């Protein structure tokens, strides 16, 4: 039996990177998946590829800062697949490495809107459907930089990911009695489009590797399997927790 048989999942930011890998893994494990993203051409292609491989998947345009988009995404999952059991709040953006004194308010607001408010809006939109289903699992993607700070990453990004970590715990204790589990995943440096600029800059890349005891960047699948565990019934006694997938970064 596949690990997510009969489950319905929404994966935000599912058009590429960790989100795409998660959507593909979920479908392979039996879930019906709605991919939500603003990268429409990529999202359509991923959904079509999953369907061509025998999975169940649809794409929905989803700006995670939009309440209307979240309502539409949840409504489509319910109409298409008959319920909602899993939400992966994966969509996020990086921020420029401004010092706090130089951080434009607009940059701060945009980062917090996508990375923190987007998680709140997605969670809020999913809860009624999960209550109707008798429970569910919400997995919020934070970062190792939501646990520890570094001086050369933007304060807005680190603050937004820290907000995701604490929001996850707040939601977990509010809805534990309703059977809705809420956990966070904290990836370290992963080979995705978001890290491309750093990986192509030899000095920055080597500096990053010095902070990872395993001496390499992680792969999206290494994060996706952690998400799969939290989404599945295998983690039925796990809520309010944080799973760190960072090659040892935060262990130092």
Secondary structure, DSSP 4 states (H G I P E B T S, - for coil): --TTTT-EEEEETTTSHHHHHHHHHHHHTT-EEEEEES-HHHHHHHHHHHHHTT-EEEEEE--TT-HHHHHHHHHHHHHHHS---EEEE----------GGG--HHHHHHHHIIIIIHHHHHHHHHHHHHHHHT-EEEEEE--GGGTS--TTS-HHHHHHHHHHHHHHHHHHHHHGGGTEEEEEEEE-SBSSGGGHHHHTSHHHHHHHHHT-TT-SPBPHHHHHHHHHHHHSGGGTT--S-EEEESTTGGG-
